[in-house]
Amino acid sequence: MHVLIIGGGVVGLACAHALAGRGAEVTVCEAGTLGGGSTGRAAGGIRTQFSTRVNVELSLASVPVWESFADDFGVDIDYRRSGYLFLARTEETAAAFRENVAMQTDAGAPSRVLSPEEAAEHLPKLRTESFVAATFSAADGVADPHSAVQGYSDAVRAAGVDVQTKTPVTDLTRVGDSGSADAMSTRKTGGWRAETPDGSIDADAVVVAAGAWSDQVASLAGIDLPLAPRRRQIAVVEPEGDLPANAPLTIDLDTGAYFRPEREGTAIVGGHFSGSDPDVDPDRFDESMDVDWAVEATERADDAAAYFGPETRIRNGWAGLYAVTPDHHAILDAVDPGLVVAAGFSGHGFQHAPATGEAVADLCLGEDACEVDVSALSLDRFESGETLRERNVA
């Protein structure tokens, strides 16, 4: 079986790796460079502390891959397990935290609810008076997305995957007999033809894993995805105080601000604070950081923990794209016979890539090997009204 994957970020490469590992012939078409879209602009978080079970399970299924990545792929992804610390300023948020932790621990994640004073044991300069509760998991951490792309790209090439960069797909059409509803896995019942500047590519199945560009790609096949490209920013700063190198990635959920230590005494700060959140053109958005936003992000971080006072220096930063769905969950679904979508992760694509690859391989090959049931992430949930709600989004 030949599968064409459109998108060469970490999700597309993880799909290619899983499919090649199960014996499929795989081609990857990337319009730019591998990891040159949202993957290369990600903060690198890997966490199990989500508010829905399917997201927790995608994380739990992905973490073992990240843990053994250096051994299995031969690339050090700088995986640091310093934990995630979520902070609640209101009783309403604290109540949601308690529900989340009950679900997370039932799924197998080692998270727990903390008092502000207990949270300060993990973040000594936490402004405890501003918070009513927190959650923490030592299983959470961060890794380097660039290195992960390198590891995956080396592995898929070694497995015989045809990786074509600077090769946009400009059209998608069905070929052969497409009348059968089970035209998923055999060429004789239909397939797809992709047009590129270098010619046509015929495939039994196509995977749309193009991040914020996925709606554009799916529209070539007549599929409308409820996916909005939204601009998000990150700033690298030199904190005024000494933020410990092993401090957790900390999310002040009620304000949307987050921060974590970076290398050589720097820190990353981020978050979305504006009341407006317009869609942007993924081919024409401002990739630089707004200085005014960086100042506000740093001030909000300082409002949570006393590391980011007025002497904090903003070093640099960038902007990237979240591919946002209405319920902040991915679409992982065979949306048409032989057409699989793996997109709309709303900022969580990097960390969920390994499990996503296995789920996509199941969808393409008609197998049931992935340990995560992704049926709740079907496209038709938006028509049926059976949407999910991910509250732990920064």
C-alpha positions in Angstrom: 0.0 0.0 0.0 1.3 3.5 -0.9 0.5 6.3 1.5 1.1 10.0 0.6 1.6 12.2 3.7 1.2 15.9 3.1 3.2 17.8 5.7 6.8 17.3 6.9 6.5 18.6 10.5 6.8 16.3 13.5 3.3 14.9 13.1 3.7 14.1 9.4 7.1 12.5 10.0 5.7 10.4 13.0 3.0 9.2 10.7 5.5 8.3 8.1 7.6 6.4 10.7 4.6 4.4 12.0 3.4 3.5 8.5 6.8 2.5 7.2 7.3 0.4 10.3 4.2 -1.5 9.4 5.4 -2.2 5.8 3.6 0.6 3.9 5.3 2.4 1.0 5.3 6.1 2.1 5.9 9.4 0.3 6.1 12.7 2.3 5.5 16.0 0.5 6.5 19.1 2.4 5.9 22.5 0.8 8.9 24.0 2.6 11.6 22.4 4.7 11.1 19.6 7.3 9.9 21.1 10.6 9.8 24.6 9.0 6.2 25.3 9.9 4.7 25.2 13.4 7.0 22.4 14.7 10.1 24.6 14.5 8.3 27.4 16.5 6.9 25.2 19.3 7.7 25.6 22.9 8.5 21.9 23.2 6.2 21.0 26.1 5.3 17.3 26.8 2.6 16.9 29.4 -0.1 14.6 30.6 -2.1 17.2 32.5 -5.0 17.7 30.1 -8.7 18.1 30.9 -10.0 15.3 28.6 -9.1 11.7 28.7 -8.3 11.3 25.1 -5.6 14.0 25.3 -4.2 12.4 28.5 -4.1 9.0 26.7 -2.4 10.5 23.6 0.3 11.9 26.0 0.7 8.7 27.9 1.1 6.7 24.7 3.7 9.2 23.4 5.9 9.7 26.5 7.6 6.3 26.1 8.8 7.3 22.6 10.2 10.6 23.9 11.8 8.8 26.8 13.7 6.3 24.6 14.2 8.7 21.6 17.9 9.1 22.0 18.5 5.3 22.1 16.0 4.5 19.3 16.6 7.4 16.9 20.2 8.2 17.8 19.4 11.9 18.4 19.4 13.7 21.8 16.2 15.7 22.0 17.2 17.4 25.3 14.3 15.8 27.1 14.0 17.4 30.6 11.5 16.0 33.1 11.1 19.0 35.4 7.4 18.7 35.5 4.4 21.0 34.8 2.9 23.3 37.4 -0.7 24.5 36.8 -1.9 27.4 38.9 -5.5 28.3 39.9 -6.5 31.8 41.1 -10.2 31.0 41.5 -12.2 28.3 43.3 -13.9 27.5 40.0 -10.5 26.7 38.4 -9.4 24.8 41.5 -12.6 22.6 41.3 -11.8 21.9 37.7 -8.3 21.0 38.6 -9.5 18.4 41.2 -11.8 16.8 38.5 -8.9 16.8 36.1 -6.5 15.1 38.4 -9.0 12.4 39.3 -9.4 11.6 35.6 -5.7 11.9 34.9 -4.7 9.5 37.7 -7.4 7.1 36.7 -5.9 7.1 33.2 -2.4 6.4 34.7 -0.9 9.9 34.9 0.9 10.7 38.2 -0.5 14.2 38.7 -1.7 15.6 42.0 -3.4 18.6 43.5 -1.3 20.9 45.6 -1.8 23.8 48.0 -0.1 27.1 47.0 2.5 26.4 49.7 3.2 22.9 48.4 3.5 24.3 44.9 6.1 26.7 46.2 8.3 23.7 47.0 8.6 23.3 43.2 8.8 27.0 42.4 10.3 28.8 45.4 9.4 32.4 44.4 5.8 31.6 43.6 3.5 34.4 44.8 1.4 32.0 46.9 -1.0 34.7 48.1 -2.4 35.0 44.5 -3.4 31.4 44.2 -5.8 28.9 45.8 -4.6 25.6 44.3 -2.2 24.0 41.9 -1.5 20.7 40.1 1.8 19.1 39.4 3.2 16.1 37.6 6.8 15.1 37.7 6.2 13.0 34.5 5.8 16.2 32.4 8.7 18.1 30.8 10.0 19.6 27.6 12.1 18.6 24.6 13.6 20.1 21.5 11.3 19.9 18.5 14.1 20.6 16.0 16.1 17.6 17.2 12.9 15.5 17.1 12.4 16.4 13.5 16.0 15.4 12.8 15.6 12.1 14.5 12.4 11.3 12.7 13.6 12.4 9.3 16.8 10.3 9.6 14.7 7.3 10.6 12.1 7.5 7.9 14.7 8.0 5.2 16.6 5.0 6.5 13.3 3.0 6.3 12.9 3.9 2.6 10.4 6.8 2.8 10.5 9.1 -0.1 10.8 12.6 1.5 10.2 15.4 -0.9 10.8 18.9 0.4 9.8 22.2 -1.4 7.1 20.1 -3.0 3.6 21.6 -2.4 0.6 19.6 -3.3 -1.6 21.7 -5.5 -4.5 19.4 -6.2 -6.0 16.2 -4.9 -8.4 14.1 -7.0 -9.9 10.6 -6.6 -8.9 8.1 -9.2 -10.4 4.7 -10.0 -13.7 3.4 -8.6 -14.5 5.5 -5.5 -18.0 4.3 -5.0 -17.2 1.8 -2.3 -17.3 3.0 1.3 -14.5 0.7 2.1 -12.2 2.0 -0.5 -9.5 2.6 2.1 -6.9 0.0 1.6 -6.8 -1.4 -1.9 -5.9 0.3 -5.1 -8.5 -1.5 -7.2 -11.3 0.3 -5.3 -9.9 3.7 -5.8 -7.1 5.9 -4.6 -5.9 9.5 -4.9 -3.8 11.5 -7.3 -1.8 14.5 -6.0 -0.5 17.1 -8.3 2.8 18.8 -7.5 5.1 21.1 -9.4 7.2 18.0 -10.2 4.4 15.9 -11.5 1.6 13.6 -10.2 1.7 11.1 -7.3 -0.7 8.3 -7.1 -1.5 6.8 -3.7 -3.9 4.4 -2.1 -4.3 6.8 0.8 -3.5 10.4 1.7 -2.7 11.8 5.1 -3.3 15.5 5.6 -0.8 16.5 8.4 0.0 20.0 7.3 -0.7 21.8 10.6 -2.2 25.3 10.1 -2.2 24.7 6.3 -4.3 21.5 6.6 -7.6 23.2 5.8 -6.1 24.5 2.6 -4.9 21.1 1.7 -8.1 19.3 2.6 -10.1 21.8 0.5 -8.3 20.5 -2.6 -10.3 17.3 -2.0 -13.5 19.1 -1.3 -13.3 18.7 2.5 -13.9 21.6 4.8 -12.1 21.4 8.1 -13.1 23.6 11.1 -9.6 24.7 11.6 -8.3 28.2 12.3 -4.7 29.3 12.0 -4.1 31.5 15.1 -0.9 33.4 15.8 0.9 32.7 19.1 4.1 34.3 20.4 7.1 33.2 22.5 9.7 35.5 24.1 13.2 34.5 25.4 14.1 36.6 28.3 16.9 37.0 30.9 15.0 36.9 34.2 15.9 39.5 36.9 15.8 36.7 39.5 17.5 33.3 39.4 14.9 31.0 37.9 16.1 27.5 38.7 17.2 25.4 35.8 15.0 22.6 37.0 11.9 24.7 37.6 8.7 23.3 36.1 7.0 24.7 33.1 4.4 26.9 34.9 1.0 27.8 33.6 -1.1 30.5 35.3 -4.3 29.2 33.8 -6.6 32.0 34.8 -4.4 34.6 33.1 -3.1 32.4 30.2 0.6 33.2 31.0 3.3 30.5 31.1 7.0 30.4 31.5 9.8 27.9 31.8 13.6 27.9 32.1 15.6 27.7 28.9 19.3 27.3 28.5 22.2 29.4 30.0 20.1 31.3 32.5 17.4 32.4 30.1 13.6 31.7 30.2 10.8 31.4 27.8 7.6 33.3 28.5 4.4 33.0 26.5 0.6 33.2 26.5 -2.3 34.7 24.6 -3.9 37.7 26.4 -5.8 39.6 23.8 -9.6 39.5 23.7 -9.4 39.2 19.9 -8.0 36.1 18.2 -8.4 36.5 14.5 -7.6 33.9 11.9 -4.4 34.6 10.0 -3.1 33.6 6.6 -0.5 30.9 7.3 1.4 32.1 4.2 1.4 35.8 5.2 1.6 36.3 9.0 4.1 38.2 11.1 6.6 35.7 12.3 8.4 38.2 14.6 7.5 38.9 18.2 5.6 42.0 19.3 7.6 43.9 21.8 4.5 45.2 23.7 3.2 41.7 23.9 6.6 40.5 25.3 6.5 43.2 28.0 3.0 42.1 29.0 3.9 38.4 29.0 6.9 39.1 31.2 4.8 41.2 33.6 2.2 38.5 33.8 4.9 35.9 34.6 6.2 38.2 37.3 2.7 38.4 38.7 2.8 34.7 39.2 6.4 34.3 40.5 8.9 36.8 41.5 11.6 36.1 38.9 10.6 38.6 36.2 10.9 42.0 37.7 11.6 45.3 35.9 15.3 44.4 35.3 14.3 41.4 33.1 15.8 41.8 29.7 13.9 40.7 26.6 16.4 39.0 24.4 14.4 37.8 21.4 11.3 35.9 20.3 9.2 34.7 17.5 5.6 33.9 16.5 4.2 30.7 15.1 0.7 29.2 14.5 -1.7 27.1 16.4 -4.1 25.1 14.2 -7.2 25.6 16.4 -10.4 23.7 16.3 -13.6 24.8 18.0 -13.1 22.4 20.9 -9.2 22.6 21.0 -8.9 19.0 20.1 -7.2 17.4 17.0 -9.1 15.9 14.1 -7.8 12.3 13.8 -10.2 10.7 11.3 -10.6 9.1 7.9 -12.8 12.0 6.6 -13.3 10.3 3.2 -12.3 6.9 2.0 -8.6 6.9 1.8 -8.2 10.5 3.1 -7.0 10.8 6.7 -6.7 14.0 8.6 -4.2 14.5 11.5 -4.4 18.2 12.3 -5.9 20.8 14.5 -4.0 20.0 17.7 -4.4 23.5 19.0 -0.8 23.7 20.2 -0.4 20.1 21.3 0.8 18.4 18.0 4.5 18.1 19.0 3.9 16.2 22.2 1.2 13.9 20.7 3.0 13.1 17.5 4.2 9.6 18.4 0.7 8.3 19.3 -0.8 10.2 16.4 1.5 8.3 14.0 0.2 5.0 15.3 -3.4 6.1 15.2 -3.0 7.3 11.6 -1.3 4.0 10.6 -4.4 2.2 12.0 -6.7 4.5 10.0 -4.8 4.0 6.8 -4.2 0.2 7.1 -7.5 -0.8 8.7 -5.6 -2.1 11.8 -6.2 -1.7 15.5 -2.7 -1.5 17.0 -2.8 1.9 18.6 -3.6 1.8 22.3 -5.6 5.0 22.2 -9.2 5.1 21.0 -9.4 8.3 18.9 -13.0 7.9 17.7 -13.9 11.0 19.8 -11.7 13.0 17.5 -13.7 12.4 14.3 -14.6 15.2 12.0 -18.3 14.6 12.3 -18.3 15.5 16.0 -18.7 19.2 15.0 -22.0 18.4 13.1 -23.3 16.0 15.7 -22.6 18.4 18.6 -20.6 15.7 20.4 -17.6 18.0 20.8 -15.0 17.9 23.6 -13.7 20.7 25.7 -10.0 21.1 26.5 -9.7 23.6 29.3 -6.0 23.3 29.9 -4.9 25.5 27.0 -2.3 28.3 27.2 
